Amino acid sequence: MKNTEQPKAVLVLFGSTGDLAKRKLFPSIYNLYQKRNLSEQFAVVGLGRREWTDDILQEHVRASIHEEVNDATADIETFVSHFTYMPFDVTNKESYTRLKNKLAGLDDEYHIPGNRIFYMAMAPEFFGTIAESLKSEGVTNTKGWSRLVIEKPFGHDLSSAKKLNGEIRQAFAEDEIYRIDHYLGKEMVQNIQVIRFANAMFEPLWNNRNISNIQVTSSEKLGVEGRGGYYEKSGALRDMVQNHMLQMVSLLAMDIPLRLTTDDIRAEKIKVLRALRSVEGERASTDAVRAQYGKGQLDGKEVPGYLSEENVDPHSKTETYVAAKLMIDNHTWAGVPFFIRTGKRMGVKSTKIVVQFKELPLNLYAKEGATSGPNLLIIHIQPDEGITIVLNGKKIGSAETTPVDLEYRHGTTDRVNTPEAYERLLYDCMVGDATNFAHWDEVSLSWAFVDALSEAWEHSDKPLASYESGSMGPREADQLLDKDGFHWWPVEDV
């Protein structure tokens, strides 16, 4: 990440004693500091219910950096001196008064011009309360700017999202709200626009005349890992499809914007979500699959099924896997299915996009026994990062054709300098670039899509499918593509 601007701000971290702060936020802030994307004119105020002190918080920051950052240097002590802690009760107005005074002191100490970021790394039920109190108690009344960063989930359906948004908008304008989706900070997700709009070999072909289907896979090997209580309320549909999956689809399907500005890019993504055909009624059974993992083997070990997990109802109908056929009803994409699948306890950890181009109407080399196939563009998002183009070439010593892979993968050198998604997004927020954060229109449209599918499933008598842990999902997901003459490309091989 090469940036010249060094933002000056106080980061107020609600939930500083939690796991997200330890694993992601502290190391990301340190990386920004180490790379000189932060000057000495910054401070971090950690808030939480625990009776910690500055020393305790700073020790946790040190431990986090040593655990998560490979090349930590001797400037750690200077870095952690910028951290301070306050025990905080989000429902107590006096806490906000003390915070206001604390921030004023830090502005003076570090010569910060009143710029403040309020980061909600905590339970979402308090987001509205905090936002309203920050305004009513004058904490956001500053000569600089104020920004609010919100982690998902942003509501649990459209109705609750609207209520939460209404509460937050009482205190912050839309351009001050940064709804974070860490997928949008991943290097290869951001590369989607560059691949499409900076290459003459792709942009003219990026339409329904040349592409037969697009597949987006996000699979995890982990189960619910002790988060059964949370997952019972969300499921894969709300946890992954409403945000990560639909965001990637919108980036893949958006038209080229007039300019690479936040407003222009967001406008094109919103058009895609508005054109997304609702999966409801009978289509919820024919064009979508929900499933739950059973017991099985993973990495040579026996693992339990979802119903045996901690804090999970033994009769639960919560889905841990979703596959769906998405159709975008506009001129560019009419007739092209976007197949998505996401699930837990699957055979591989992988996030990949496979763009399958249409085959030639008359392939002179297509004959019985030939091994040629469609051209593919594969975008590897995680755990590896890179691009693969699959072409047809001549098999050596034979007249037959064979698929040829042209690969670019980030090597070790590149990986060292690849910003962690949170690092990139934190910096974007500090400099006021909201391009890779979700606008309210994106959130509301995606919730409307998810709500329609969820409601159709609730009224369906079709049983929940199941899949063995360590597999790549249920056979019903394969049948979803079979009907259109396609198949899932194996993400573990490509």
VENZIMO-V663352 format. One record per residue. RES is the residue in one small letter. PHI is phi in whole degrees, -180 to 180 (999 if undefined). PSI is psi as a letter, one per 40 degrees, with the letter a starting at -180 (* if undefined). BURIAL is 1 if it has 24 or more other ideal C-beta (glycine too) atoms within 12 Angstrom, else 0. Layout:
res:RES phi:PHI psi:PSI burial:BURIAL
res:RES phi:PHI psi:PSI burial:BURIAL
This chain:
res:m phi:999 psi:h burial:1
res:k phi:-110 psi:h burial:0
res:n phi:-130 psi:i burial:0
res:t phi:-104 psi:d burial:0
res:e phi:-79 psi:h burial:0
res:q phi:-113 psi:g burial:0
res:p phi:-64 psi:i burial:1
res:k phi:-117 psi:h burial:1
res:a phi:-161 psi:i burial:1
res:v phi:-102 psi:h burial:1
res:l phi:-99 psi:h burial:1
res:v phi:-99 psi:h burial:1
res:l phi:-108 psi:g burial:1
res:f phi:-76 psi:h burial:1
res:g phi:93 psi:f burial:1
res:s phi:-69 psi:e burial:1
res:t phi:-91 psi:e burial:1
res:g phi:-90 psi:i burial:1
res:d phi:-71 psi:d burial:0
res:l phi:-62 psi:d burial:1
res:a phi:-61 psi:d burial:1
res:k phi:-66 psi:d burial:1
res:r phi:-83 psi:d burial:0
res:k phi:-120 psi:d burial:1
res:l phi:-75 psi:d burial:1
res:f phi:-59 psi:d burial:1
res:p phi:-62 psi:d burial:1
res:s phi:-68 psi:d burial:1
res:i phi:-64 psi:d burial:1
res:y phi:-63 psi:d burial:1
res:n phi:-60 psi:d burial:1
res:l phi:-62 psi:d burial:1
res:y phi:-68 psi:d burial:1
res:q phi:-64 psi:d burial:1
res:k phi:-86 psi:e burial:1
res:r phi:65 psi:f burial:0
res:n phi:-82 psi:e burial:1
res:l phi:-119 psi:h burial:1
res:s phi:-87 psi:a burial:0
res:e phi:-79 psi:e burial:0
res:q phi:-92 psi:g burial:1
res:f phi:-148 psi:i burial:1
res:a phi:-151 psi:i burial:1
res:v phi:-125 psi:h burial:1
res:v phi:-106 psi:h burial:1
res:g phi:-88 psi:h burial:1
res:l phi:-119 psi:i burial:1
res:g phi:-175 psi:i burial:1
res:r phi:-79 psi:d burial:0
res:r phi:-72 psi:i burial:0
res:e phi:-84 psi:g burial:0
res:w phi:-83 psi:i burial:1
res:t phi:-121 psi:i burial:0
res:d phi:-57 psi:d burial:0
res:d phi:-62 psi:d burial:0
res:i phi:-67 psi:d burial:0
res:l phi:-61 psi:d burial:1
res:q phi:-63 psi:d burial:1
res:e phi:-67 psi:d burial:0
res:h phi:-66 psi:d burial:1
res:v phi:-66 psi:d burial:1
res:r phi:-58 psi:d burial:1
res:a phi:-62 psi:d burial:0
res:s phi:-63 psi:d burial:1
res:i phi:-66 psi:d burial:1
res:h phi:-64 psi:d burial:0
res:e phi:-81 psi:d burial:0
res:e phi:-104 psi:d burial:1
res:v phi:-109 psi:h burial:1
res:n phi:-74 psi:d burial:0
res:d phi:-115 psi:f burial:0
res:a phi:-63 psi:h burial:1
res:t phi:-116 psi:a burial:0
res:a phi:-72 psi:e burial:0
res:d phi:-83 psi:e burial:0
res:i phi:-60 psi:d burial:1
res:e phi:-63 psi:d burial:0
res:t phi:-63 psi:d burial:0
res:f phi:-62 psi:d burial:1
res:v phi:-68 psi:e burial:1
res:s phi:-67 psi:e burial:0
res:h phi:-82 psi:e burial:1
res:f phi:-100 psi:h burial:1
res:t phi:-138 psi:i burial:1
res:y phi:-127 psi:i burial:1
res:m phi:-136 psi:h burial:1
res:p phi:-61 psi:h burial:1
res:f phi:-145 psi:h burial:1
res:d phi:-113 psi:h burial:0
res:v phi:-66 psi:e burial:1
res:t phi:-97 psi:e burial:0
res:n phi:-106 psi:h burial:0
res:k phi:-61 psi:d burial:0
res:e phi:-63 psi:d burial:0
res:s phi:-60 psi:d burial:1
res:y phi:-71 psi:d burial:1
res:t phi:-64 psi:d burial:0
res:r phi:-63 psi:d burial:0
res:l phi:-64 psi:d burial:1
res:k phi:-58 psi:d burial:1
res:n phi:-66 psi:d burial:0
res:k phi:-62 psi:d burial:1
res:l phi:-65 psi:d burial:1
res:a phi:-61 psi:d burial:1
res:g phi:-65 psi:d burial:0
res:l phi:-68 psi:d burial:1
res:d phi:-57 psi:d burial:1
res:d phi:-69 psi:d burial:0
res:e phi:-64 psi:d burial:0
res:y phi:-108 psi:e burial:1
res:h phi:55 psi:f burial:0
res:i phi:-101 psi:h burial:1
res:p phi:-81 psi:f burial:0
res:g phi:78 psi:e burial:1
res:n phi:-85 psi:h burial:1
res:r phi:-139 psi:h burial:1
res:i phi:-116 psi:h burial:1
res:f phi:-107 psi:h burial:1
res:y phi:-105 psi:h burial:1
res:m phi:-94 psi:g burial:1
res:a phi:-104 psi:f burial:1
res:m phi:-154 psi:a burial:1
res:a phi:-60 psi:h burial:0
res:p phi:-67 psi:e burial:1
res:e phi:-65 psi:e burial:0
res:f phi:-100 psi:e burial:1
res:f phi:-57 psi:d burial:1
res:g phi:-64 psi:d burial:1
res:t phi:-59 psi:d burial:1
res:i phi:-65 psi:d burial:1
res:a phi:-59 psi:d burial:1
res:e phi:-64 psi:d burial:1
res:s phi:-71 psi:d burial:1
res:l phi:-60 psi:d burial:1
res:k phi:-78 psi:d burial:1
res:s phi:-64 psi:d burial:0
res:e phi:-95 psi:e burial:1
res:g phi:79 psi:e burial:0
res:v phi:-68 psi:d burial:1
res:t phi:-88 psi:e burial:1
res:n phi:-82 psi:g burial:0
res:t phi:-140 psi:i burial:1
res:k phi:-75 psi:e burial:0
res:g phi:-98 psi:a burial:1
res:w phi:-102 psi:i burial:1
res:s phi:-127 psi:h burial:1
res:r phi:-135 psi:i burial:1
res:l phi:-116 psi:h burial:1
res:v phi:-107 psi:h burial:1
res:i phi:-122 psi:h burial:1
res:e phi:-82 psi:i burial:1
res:k phi:-71 psi:i burial:1
res:p phi:-84 psi:h burial:1
res:f phi:-93 psi:g burial:1
res:g phi:82 psi:i burial:1
res:h phi:-118 psi:e burial:1
res:d phi:-163 psi:a burial:1
res:l phi:-64 psi:d burial:1
res:s phi:-62 psi:d burial:0
res:s phi:-68 psi:d burial:1
res:a phi:-66 psi:d burial:1
res:k phi:-63 psi:d burial:0
res:k phi:-62 psi:d burial:0
res:l phi:-63 psi:d burial:1
res:n phi:-63 psi:d burial:1
res:g phi:-62 psi:d burial:0
res:e phi:-65 psi:d burial:1
res:i phi:-69 psi:d burial:1
res:r phi:-69 psi:e burial:0
res:q phi:-67 psi:d burial:0
res:a phi:-114 psi:d burial:1
res:f phi:-130 psi:h burial:1
res:a phi:-74 psi:i burial:0
res:e phi:-56 psi:d burial:1
res:d phi:-76 psi:e burial:0
res:e phi:-102 psi:e burial:1
res:i phi:-102 psi:h burial:1
res:y phi:-118 psi:g burial:1
res:r phi:-87 psi:h burial:1
res:i phi:-86 psi:h burial:1
res:d phi:-129 psi:h burial:1
res:h phi:-61 psi:d burial:1
res:y phi:-61 psi:d burial:1
res:l phi:-72 psi:e burial:1
res:g phi:-95 psi:e burial:1
res:k phi:-71 psi:i burial:1
res:e phi:-54 psi:d burial:1
res:m phi:-80 psi:d burial:1
res:v phi:-68 psi:d burial:1
res:q phi:-67 psi:d burial:1
res:n phi:-75 psi:e burial:1
res:i phi:-56 psi:d burial:1
res:q phi:-66 psi:d burial:1
res:v phi:-67 psi:d burial:0
res:i phi:-57 psi:d burial:1
res:r phi:-75 psi:d burial:1
res:f phi:-97 psi:e burial:1
res:a phi:-114 psi:e burial:0
res:n phi:-132 psi:h burial:0
res:a phi:-66 psi:d burial:0
res:m phi:-80 psi:e burial:0
res:f phi:-112 psi:d burial:1
res:e phi:-56 psi:d burial:0
res:p phi:-66 psi:d burial:0
res:l phi:-95 psi:e burial:0
res:w phi:-85 psi:g burial:1
res:n phi:-165 psi:i burial:1
res:n phi:-75 psi:e burial:1
res:r phi:-80 psi:d burial:0
res:n phi:-126 psi:e burial:1
res:i phi:-110 psi:h burial:1
res:s phi:-90 psi:d burial:1
res:n phi:-165 psi:i burial:1
res:i phi:-128 psi:h burial:1
res:q phi:-118 psi:h burial:1
res:v phi:-122 psi:h burial:1
res:t phi:-118 psi:h burial:1
res:s phi:-134 psi:g burial:1
res:s phi:-114 psi:i burial:1
res:e phi:-123 psi:i burial:1
res:k phi:-85 psi:d burial:1
res:l phi:-70 psi:i burial:0
res:g phi:-91 psi:a burial:1
res:v phi:-80 psi:e burial:1
res:e phi:50 psi:f burial:0
res:g phi:80 psi:e burial:0
res:r phi:-103 psi:f burial:0
res:g phi:-59 psi:d burial:1
res:g phi:-60 psi:d burial:0
res:y phi:-68 psi:d burial:0
res:y phi:-68 psi:d burial:1
res:e phi:-61 psi:d burial:1
res:k phi:-90 psi:e burial:1
res:s phi:-112 psi:c burial:1
res:g phi:75 psi:i burial:1
res:a phi:-64 psi:d burial:1
res:l phi:-62 psi:d burial:1
res:r phi:-79 psi:d burial:1
res:d phi:-75 psi:d burial:1
res:m phi:-124 psi:d burial:1
res:v phi:-71 psi:d burial:1
res:q phi:-59 psi:d burial:1
res:n phi:-117 psi:c burial:1
res:h phi:-58 psi:d burial:1
res:m phi:-68 psi:d burial:1
res:l phi:-70 psi:d burial:1
res:q phi:-65 psi:d burial:1
res:m phi:-66 psi:d burial:1
res:v phi:-62 psi:d burial:1
res:s phi:-65 psi:d burial:1
res:l phi:-68 psi:d burial:1
res:l phi:-72 psi:d burial:1
res:a phi:-101 psi:e burial:1
res:m phi:-63 psi:i burial:1
res:d phi:-75 psi:i burial:1
res:i phi:-66 psi:h burial:0
res:p phi:-74 psi:i burial:0
res:l phi:-63 psi:d burial:0
res:r phi:-142 psi:i burial:0
res:l phi:-87 psi:f burial:0
res:t phi:-107 psi:i burial:0
res:t phi:-56 psi:d burial:1
res:d phi:-64 psi:d burial:0
res:d phi:-70 psi:d burial:0
res:i phi:-67 psi:d burial:1
res:r phi:-61 psi:d burial:1
res:a phi:-60 psi:d burial:1
res:e phi:-71 psi:d burial:1
res:k phi:-65 psi:d burial:1
res:i phi:-64 psi:d burial:1
res:k phi:-59 psi:d burial:1
res:v phi:-63 psi:d burial:1
res:l phi:-65 psi:d burial:1
res:r phi:-70 psi:d burial:1
res:a phi:-88 psi:e burial:1
res:l phi:-69 psi:h burial:1
res:r phi:-70 psi:h burial:1
res:s phi:-67 psi:h burial:1
res:v phi:-101 psi:g burial:1
res:e phi:-142 psi:i burial:1
res:g phi:61 psi:b burial:0
res:e phi:-65 psi:d burial:0
res:r phi:-64 psi:d burial:0
res:a phi:-65 psi:d burial:1
res:s phi:-91 psi:d burial:1
res:t phi:-90 psi:d burial:0
res:d phi:-114 psi:e burial:1
res:a phi:-148 psi:i burial:1
res:v phi:-131 psi:h burial:1
res:r phi:-120 psi:i burial:1
res:a phi:-150 psi:i burial:1
res:q phi:-135 psi:h burial:1
res:y phi:-77 psi:h burial:1
res:g phi:-101 psi:a burial:1
res:k phi:-70 psi:i burial:0
res:g phi:174 psi:a burial:1
res:q phi:-116 psi:h burial:0
res:l phi:-140 psi:h burial:1
res:d phi:54 psi:f burial:0
res:g phi:79 psi:e burial:0
res:k phi:-118 psi:i burial:0
res:e phi:-74 psi:h burial:0
res:v phi:-126 psi:i burial:1
res:p phi:-79 psi:i burial:1
res:g phi:-79 psi:i burial:1
res:y phi:-59 psi:d burial:1
res:l phi:-67 psi:e burial:1
res:s phi:-98 psi:e burial:0
res:e phi:-76 psi:i burial:1
res:e phi:-64 psi:h burial:0
res:n phi:65 psi:f burial:0
res:v phi:-114 psi:h burial:1
res:d phi:-62 psi:h burial:0
res:p phi:-62 psi:e burial:0
res:h phi:-113 psi:e burial:0
res:s phi:-61 psi:i burial:1
res:k phi:-108 psi:e burial:1
res:t phi:-68 psi:h burial:1
res:e phi:-85 psi:h burial:1
res:t phi:-106 psi:e burial:1
res:y phi:-145 psi:h burial:1
res:v phi:-136 psi:h burial:1
res:a phi:-128 psi:i burial:1
res:a phi:-154 psi:i burial:1
res:k phi:-102 psi:h burial:1
res:l phi:-103 psi:h burial:1
res:m phi:-120 psi:h burial:1
res:i phi:-112 psi:h burial:1
res:d phi:-89 psi:g burial:0
res:n phi:-138 psi:i burial:0
res:h phi:-63 psi:d burial:0
res:t phi:-73 psi:d burial:1
res:w phi:-117 psi:e burial:1
res:a phi:-54 psi:h burial:0
res:g phi:91 psi:e burial:0
res:v phi:-101 psi:h burial:1
res:p phi:-78 psi:h burial:1
res:f phi:-104 psi:h burial:1
res:f phi:-94 psi:h burial:1
res:i phi:-120 psi:i burial:1
res:r phi:-150 psi:i burial:1
res:t phi:-151 psi:i burial:1
res:g phi:-166 psi:i burial:1
res:k phi:-102 psi:i burial:1
res:r phi:56 psi:f burial:1
res:m phi:-99 psi:i burial:1
res:g phi:-67 psi:d burial:1
res:v phi:-138 psi:i burial:1
res:k phi:-92 psi:h burial:1
res:s phi:-161 psi:h burial:1
res:t phi:-125 psi:h burial:1
res:k phi:-141 psi:i burial:1
res:i phi:-118 psi:h burial:1
res:v phi:-119 psi:h burial:1
res:v phi:-100 psi:h burial:1
res:q phi:-102 psi:h burial:1
res:f phi:-85 psi:i burial:1
res:k phi:-68 psi:i burial:0
res:e phi:-82 psi:i burial:0
res:l phi:-61 psi:i burial:0
res:p phi:-63 psi:d burial:0
res:l phi:-138 psi:g burial:0
res:n phi:-95 psi:h burial:0
res:l phi:-64 psi:d burial:0
res:y phi:-97 psi:e burial:0
res:a phi:-79 psi:h burial:0
res:k phi:-149 psi:i burial:0
res:e phi:-59 psi:h burial:0
res:g phi:91 psi:e burial:0
res:a phi:-70 psi:i burial:0
res:t phi:-110 psi:e burial:0
res:s phi:-72 psi:i burial:1
res:g phi:-150 psi:a burial:1
res:p phi:-71 psi:i burial:1
res:n phi:-74 psi:i burial:1
res:l phi:-129 psi:i burial:1
res:l phi:-115 psi:h burial:1
res:i phi:-115 psi:h burial:1
res:i phi:-106 psi:h burial:1
res:h phi:-89 psi:h burial:1
res:i phi:-98 psi:d burial:1
res:q phi:-161 psi:i burial:1
res:p phi:-77 psi:d burial:0
res:d phi:-87 psi:i burial:1
res:e phi:-127 psi:h burial:1
res:g phi:158 psi:a burial:1
res:i phi:-136 psi:i burial:1
res:t phi:-128 psi:h burial:1
res:i phi:-112 psi:h burial:1
res:v phi:-104 psi:h burial:1
res:l phi:-116 psi:i burial:0
res:n phi:-104 psi:h burial:1
res:g phi:-134 psi:i burial:0
res:k phi:-80 psi:h burial:0
res:k phi:-73 psi:h burial:0
res:i phi:-61 psi:h burial:0
res:g phi:77 psi:e burial:0
res:s phi:-149 psi:i burial:0
res:a phi:-86 psi:e burial:0
res:e phi:-79 psi:i burial:0
res:t phi:-100 psi:i burial:1
res:t phi:-150 psi:i burial:0
res:p phi:-64 psi:h burial:1
res:v phi:-122 psi:h burial:0
res:d phi:-96 psi:h burial:0
res:l phi:-105 psi:h burial:0
res:e phi:-116 psi:i burial:0
res:y phi:-130 psi:h burial:0
res:r phi:-125 psi:i burial:0
res:h phi:-62 psi:h burial:0
res:g phi:-83 psi:a burial:0
res:t phi:-59 psi:d burial:0
res:t phi:-63 psi:d burial:0
res:d phi:-64 psi:d burial:0
res:r phi:-61 psi:d burial:0
res:v phi:-60 psi:d burial:0
res:n phi:-97 psi:e burial:0
res:t phi:-79 psi:h burial:1
res:p phi:-66 psi:h burial:1
res:e phi:-60 psi:i burial:1
res:a phi:-53 psi:d burial:1
res:y phi:-67 psi:d burial:1
res:e phi:-61 psi:d burial:1
res:r phi:-63 psi:d burial:1
res:l phi:-71 psi:d burial:1
res:l phi:-62 psi:d burial:1
res:y phi:-65 psi:d burial:1
res:d phi:-57 psi:d burial:1
res:c phi:-63 psi:d burial:1
res:m phi:-63 psi:d burial:1
res:v phi:-95 psi:e burial:1
res:g phi:82 psi:f burial:0
res:d phi:-100 psi:h burial:1
res:a phi:-97 psi:e burial:1
res:t phi:-55 psi:d burial:1
res:n phi:-99 psi:f burial:1
res:f phi:-122 psi:i burial:1
res:a phi:-82 psi:h burial:1
res:h phi:-77 psi:i burial:1
res:w phi:-57 psi:d burial:1
res:d phi:-61 psi:d burial:1
res:e phi:-65 psi:d burial:1
res:v phi:-64 psi:d burial:1
res:s phi:-68 psi:d burial:1
res:l phi:-67 psi:d burial:1
res:s phi:-69 psi:d burial:1
res:w phi:-67 psi:d burial:1
res:a phi:-62 psi:d burial:1
res:f phi:-64 psi:d burial:1
res:v phi:-66 psi:d burial:1
res:d phi:-61 psi:d burial:1
res:a phi:-64 psi:d burial:1
res:l phi:-68 psi:d burial:1
res:s phi:-62 psi:d burial:1
res:e phi:-65 psi:d burial:0
res:a phi:-63 psi:d burial:1
res:w phi:-65 psi:d burial:1
res:e phi:-62 psi:d burial:0
res:h phi:-97 psi:e burial:0
res:s phi:-91 psi:i burial:0
res:d phi:-96 psi:e burial:0
res:k phi:-74 psi:h burial:0
res:p phi:-68 psi:i burial:0
res:l phi:-67 psi:h burial:1
res:a phi:-74 psi:i burial:1
res:s phi:-134 psi:i burial:1
res:y phi:-144 psi:i burial:1
res:e phi:-76 psi:h burial:1
res:s phi:-55 psi:h burial:1
res:g phi:93 psi:e burial:1
res:s phi:-94 psi:a burial:1
res:m phi:-106 psi:f burial:1
res:g phi:116 psi:i burial:1
res:p phi:-79 psi:i burial:1
res:r phi:-64 psi:d burial:0
res:e phi:-59 psi:d burial:1
res:a phi:-71 psi:d burial:1
res:d phi:-68 psi:d burial:1
res:q phi:-66 psi:d burial:0
res:l phi:-58 psi:d burial:1
res:l phi:-86 psi:d burial:1
res:d phi:-54 psi:d burial:0
res:k phi:-61 psi:d burial:0
res:d phi:-103 psi:e burial:0
res:g phi:80 psi:f burial:0
res:f phi:-117 psi:i burial:1
res:h phi:-147 psi:i burial:0
res:w phi:-67 psi:h burial:1
res:w phi:-76 psi:h burial:1
res:p phi:-71 psi:h burial:0
res:v phi:-65 psi:d burial:1
res:e phi:-74 psi:e burial:0
res:d phi:-102 psi:d burial:0
res:v phi:-111 psi:* burial:1
